[in-house]
Amino acid sequence: MQLVRPRMVVTAVEQNSESRPAASRRAYFSPTYGWVDTPVLSREALRDGSRSGPMLIAEEGTTIVIGPGQVAHLDSFGNVHIARADDHSAAQRVEGEMAESAVS
């Protein structure tokens, strides 16, 4: 009788936002905007602050669409918040109040 001990070696390659090339793709938003060359970003690109659409946030399991006239930013937990550009200040103010109440 021979006992065989199987062994598996797994190699993972991690891609961070710096290693991914900046990309864009054409996306259709509506008859008003039509086809637009749209930047494709990682979620990490929002850590630098708010960004105005149009843009696509590409992740391994999903794509988040930020349309023209919308603004996206990350909260302190890394969640993406999307608001109309004219509501963006109000949305950030409410988020700040919620974060303060969670700490209290």
C-alpha positions as CSV (number, residue, x, y, z in Angstrom):
1,M,0.0,0.0,0.0
2,Q,1.3,3.4,-0.9
3,L,0.0,6.6,0.7
4,V,0.2,9.7,-1.4
5,R,0.0,13.1,0.2
6,P,-1.4,15.5,-2.4
7,R,0.0,19.1,-2.4
8,M,-1.4,22.1,-4.1
9,V,0.4,25.4,-4.7
10,V,-1.6,28.5,-5.4
11,T,-0.2,31.7,-6.7
12,A,-2.2,34.8,-6.6
13,V,-1.4,38.1,-8.3
14,E,-2.9,41.1,-6.7
15,Q,-3.6,44.1,-8.8
16,N,-3.9,47.4,-7.1
17,S,-5.2,50.6,-8.6
18,E,-1.7,51.9,-9.5
19,S,-1.0,48.8,-11.6
20,R,-4.1,49.0,-13.7
21,P,-3.9,51.2,-16.7
22,A,-6.3,54.1,-17.0
23,A,-9.0,53.1,-19.3
24,S,-12.2,54.4,-21.0
25,R,-15.0,52.9,-22.9
26,R,-18.0,54.2,-24.8
27,A,-21.2,54.0,-22.7
28,Y,-24.7,55.0,-23.7
29,F,-26.5,57.1,-21.1
30,S,-29.7,58.4,-22.7
31,P,-31.0,60.1,-25.9
32,T,-29.9,63.4,-24.3
33,Y,-26.2,62.4,-23.8
34,G,-25.9,59.5,-26.3
35,W,-22.7,57.6,-26.5
36,V,-20.0,59.1,-24.2
37,D,-16.3,58.2,-23.9
38,T,-16.4,57.3,-20.2
39,P,-13.5,56.8,-17.8
40,V,-13.2,53.4,-16.1
41,L,-11.9,53.8,-12.6
42,S,-11.3,51.6,-9.5
43,R,-13.1,52.3,-6.2
44,E,-9.7,53.4,-4.8
45,A,-9.7,56.3,-7.3
46,L,-12.4,57.9,-5.2
47,R,-10.3,58.0,-2.1
48,D,-8.8,61.3,-3.5
49,G,-12.2,63.0,-3.2
50,S,-15.4,63.4,-5.1
51,R,-15.6,62.8,-8.8
52,S,-18.2,63.9,-11.3
53,G,-19.8,61.6,-13.8
54,P,-19.9,60.2,-16.2
55,M,-17.7,57.3,-15.1
56,L,-17.7,53.6,-14.5
57,I,-16.3,52.1,-11.3
58,A,-15.1,48.6,-12.3
59,E,-14.7,46.0,-9.6
60,E,-14.3,42.2,-9.9
61,G,-17.9,41.4,-9.1
62,T,-19.7,44.5,-10.3
63,T,-19.6,47.8,-12.2
64,I,-21.1,51.0,-10.7
65,V,-22.4,53.5,-13.2
66,I,-22.1,57.2,-12.4
67,G,-24.1,59.1,-15.0
68,P,-23.7,62.7,-16.3
69,G,-24.8,65.2,-13.7
70,Q,-24.0,62.8,-10.8
71,V,-21.2,62.9,-8.2
72,A,-19.6,59.9,-6.4
73,H,-17.5,59.8,-3.3
74,L,-16.4,57.2,-0.7
75,D,-17.5,57.4,2.9
76,S,-15.2,56.4,5.8
77,F,-16.2,52.8,5.4
78,G,-15.4,52.6,1.7
79,N,-19.0,52.7,0.5
80,V,-19.7,54.6,-2.7
81,H,-22.3,57.3,-2.4
82,I,-23.9,58.8,-5.5
83,A,-25.8,62.0,-5.6
84,R,-27.1,64.5,-8.2
85,A,-24.4,67.2,-8.6
86,D,-26.8,69.8,-7.2
87,D,-27.5,67.6,-4.1
88,H,-23.9,66.7,-3.4
89,S,-23.3,69.2,-0.6
90,A,-26.4,68.2,1.2
91,A,-25.6,64.5,0.8
92,Q,-22.1,65.0,2.3
93,R,-23.5,67.0,5.2
94,V,-26.0,64.3,6.1
95,E,-23.3,61.6,5.9
96,G,-21.1,63.7,8.2
97,E,-24.0,64.0,10.7
98,M,-24.6,60.2,10.5
99,A,-20.9,59.5,11.1
100,E,-20.8,61.8,14.1
101,S,-23.9,60.1,15.7
102,A,-22.3,56.7,15.1
103,V,-19.2,57.7,17.1
104,S,-21.2,59.2,20.0
